[in-house]
């Protein structure tokens, strides 16, 4: 391993927490900077895919996390009229393969418990707005004018709306999706062992994701521009529309008493041509945010954190490690970014012809064995690239 480094990690999400732990475990002096004033369980349910499971298994917390999660054996999508669109069974890839539906807060809590076992300096309320590079290293300045560092290098894991990209002078191409979702986490026992999605064309998308403990995340996808009209119609009208879409939502809808229980979330696609300079590397959504349609966000962040830590162990300098990390992740991330970007409009967009094409072609694709395997590798988070097979984390 290279000499111990002074490391600043910006962002205490999944990728940032995993990076902070891995680097501290490797003997580096780690400072974790988070803009929030306190850490807590936030966010909707997420899919922990096979790739993310591999990382958590190596961290020694997979069983702890999955004990509070719901096994997801299949992804099932149907039309509002009742006809099947597609059913993808993880076990068709290999016996025992499955995803897990889990609340983001459960995963985050398990990672932070790891961080607290090591001497990581966690600093809250640090909204980083500046960076200075000197012969002594990299210093960061937060919104309150406090300086942090100097560090030998910085890992930026501050999400899709990353300020660190601007701080470092790196330009990202950001595409805002016109469709978003209203979501809520609530009790629900109607759907088990699979993610249920119900579609009407590609303008309306409903989903129920079991999370364990009798909970699920319900999401309702629609054009974001229609939100004012939707809110003006009132909660009763929305609940009636969702119930007609999917009777399985009844228990969640009974839980809803106020519109404020629903959280409106928009999505963006971020393409960052350079993931690093000589002093700062970007991981997770800060480097490559995508829509949630393939359920890969937290899994890509975990793989990023694992592989960057490995590169830092193997290379003699941070700059060399950043270059190695880019080579190791390039085909993998490029594949998921492209597939997600191309897939999303078929499920949520204003181009109705895409929904028609999806409905004609998608049910037939799994009938070709090679195509079915590539689809399964993709949803499991294990497809290494366009011309590559299964990855090994």
Secondary structure, 3 states (H helix, E strand, C coil): CCCCCEEEEECCCHHHHHHHHHHHHCCCEEEEEECCCCCCCCCCEEEECHHHHHHHHHHCCHHHHHCCCEEECEEEEEECCCCEEEEEEHHHCCCCCCEEEEEHHHHHHHHHHHHCCCCCEEEECCCEEEEEEECCEEEEEECCCCEEEEECEEEECCCCCCCHHHHCCCCEEEEECCEEEEEEEEECCCCCCEEEEEEECCCEEEEEEEEECCEEEEEEEEEHHHHHHHHHHCHHHHHHHHHHHCHHHHHHHHHCCCHHHCEEECCEEEEECCCECCCEEECCHHHHCCCHHHCCHHHHHHHHHHHHHHHHHHCCCHHHHHHHHHHHHHHHHHHHHHHHHHHHHHHCCCCHHHHHHHHHHHHHHCCCHHHHHHHHHHHCCCEEECCEEECCC
